[in-house]
Structures are given as C-alpha cells and as structure tokens.
Amino acid sequence: MLELLIYTPDSRIRPHITIEGSDVCEKDIEDRYGCVPAEREAVDLLCLDPGGFAFSDTNPIDFEVKGVRVSVRPEHLYAMEDISVRVLSDEDWIKVYLNGQCVVIPAVVWAEVITIAKALASAHPDGRDLLADRLADVPNVRIKK
C-alpha cells in the first residue's frame, strides 16, 4: 500500500513515503527540484516520529486508516501538533514533514491519522513526563519545564 521513494544523496532530498501507484509525490519533487527517485521500496507501516526522543523501548500503538497502517510510540504523541505539513498543488494531498523523511498522502487520510493521534495523546502520559520519570534518579540532570 505504501512506497518509499529514495533519492540520490547529492539531491539532498529526504526519503519520501507515499501511496504505492500514485504519482503526486514524485511529480511534486520533479516539478520543484528536477529529481526523480533512484530507488523504490515497499513499506508496510507508516511510523509517526516527530523526532527528539532518545529512548524507543516503549510499545508502539498501531492503527489503520483507509488501508494505511500507522504506528506511533506513546512518547511521541504530545508532539503531533508540532509536525509541519504543506498542502500540495492538488489540494487533495498533503506533505507531512517527519524526522528524517516526508510523507505524501491524501489529506483525508492525514486528517484521520492526526485526529486519532491527538485522541491517543489525551489517554497516554505526556512524552516529556515519561522522560522526566526516567531521568529522575540520574544525578545532575534537570528537565526544562
């Protein structure tokens, strides 16, 4: 269902995940930067990672939206509001900027994904609290609040 588009290192374009068989992402990058993917790989799962956390031993929460399998770790939920997005020229698609990669998916899929993530965030401890708990016994470490 998903496809990873990998560009050459000299293009300086991050890897992009998009819906397999669609050309919206590829056309956008070719129009803007004149680059085409060097490689393609099938992807089973979209991992929502806004970046910024140093531990990853928590159990991810998996869900599905319109055939797109999504995974997010509880410590990342609080940061979903900080994820940058850009509506593509075709307003039915949106580009989501994650840590180390971009995702280009239909806007209706992203709307449901972010709605579910925000609902999950209200039911799980804040990632900053999880980090503070882990570091509570470490001497000379203070967490900004």
Secondary structure as GFF3:
##gff-version 3
##sequence-region A 1 145
A	DSSP	beta_strand	2	6	.	.	.	ID=ss1
A	DSSP	three_ten_helix	9	11	.	.	.	ID=ss2
A	DSSP	beta_strand	16	19	.	.	.	ID=ss3
A	DSSP	alpha_helix	24	33	.	.	.	ID=ss4
A	DSSP	beta_strand	39	43	.	.	.	ID=ss5
A	DSSP	beta_strand	46	48	.	.	.	ID=ss6
A	DSSP	beta_strand	61	65	.	.	.	ID=ss7
A	DSSP	beta_strand	68	72	.	.	.	ID=ss8
A	DSSP	three_ten_helix	74	82	.	.	.	ID=ss9
A	DSSP	beta_strand	84	87	.	.	.	ID=ss10
A	DSSP	beta_strand	93	98	.	.	.	ID=ss11
A	DSSP	beta_strand	101	106	.	.	.	ID=ss12
A	DSSP	alpha_helix	107	123	.	.	.	ID=ss13
A	DSSP	alpha_helix	127	135	.	.	.	ID=ss14
###
